Amino acid sequence: MIRRMQMNEATEHVVYGILARSAKGHNGEVLAKISAEEEKHSAIWGKYTGVVPKPGKLNILYYRMLAFIFGLTFVINLMEAGEEKAQDVYADMTSEVPEALAVYKEEQEHEAALIDMIDEERLKYISSMVLGLNDALVEITGALAGFTFALGDSRTICMAGFITGSAATLSMAASEYLSRKNDPGERHPLKASFYTGMTYMLVVTILLLPYFFIASPVIALVLCLFDAGLVIFIFTFYVSVVRREPFQPAFLEMIFISFGVAALSFCIGWIARVTLGIQM
């Protein structure tokens, strides 16, 4: 058990060191301090194991990829969440390893303080990203569901969805800019609008891909809904990790809203087709 903890500490020492060298200024200094903490704890466990472990190369690669895609705060919180689960293990070891609980408490208190010092730009605009993501999922998923039954041709649906999504992206970005600009505490309204528009258009592209490649609009809609669920899962998990919030309630709420709107829009498309006498 101690060897496994020593291996984790040694691996995280290397990961934090790599992140520290790639980060700049204040963030680099904070990460270097966390790396030093991990190295110190690994050395403490080394007094009991008598070995110097080799860090896990696959784990290092895994965390580097996550940091590149999702950012520093995400990967740090993910690593620390794994250590929080070890609290009971540390407590059980205190009879044989008196330092165990002290090391655990020190690690949690000190590293939590250091993590809170990380300054990552994208976290300042999570609300803008959530706005773009939620609106795109609800509006475009619903629109595509309606277009599927009303138009009945994948390429036509893709074109209509792209036009709708592009117009909505510009509208959302402009609305976010004006909203932030009128907020006295906001210094970068243009950045906020960029994050909103970028997130919106990214979701639009992902949702439209099935219609671009698949001739059957019904099969494309099924894959579109699968893509929507996958986007909701990934983004909700990201937000839950960086904000340290429960994952399941937010995920279920977003799934219910997006798929509910899609179902209603599908019905509206069917009603429009029947009422207007459009033949597929």
Secondary structure, 3 states (H helix, E strand, C coil): CHHHHHHHHHHHHHHHHHHHHHCCHHHHHHHHHHHHHHHHHHHHHHHHHCCCCCCCHHHHHHHHHHHHHHCHHHHHHHHHHHHHCCHHHHHHHCCCCCHHHHHHHHHHHHHHHHHCCCCCHHHHCHHHHHHHHHHHHHHHHHHHHHHHHHHCCHHHHHHHHHHHHHHHHHHHHHHHHHHHHCCCCCCCHHHHHHHHHHHHHHHHHHHHHHHHHCCCHHHHHHHHHHHHHHHHHHHHHHHHHHHCCCHHHHHHHHHHHHHHHHHHHHHHHHHHHHHHCCCC
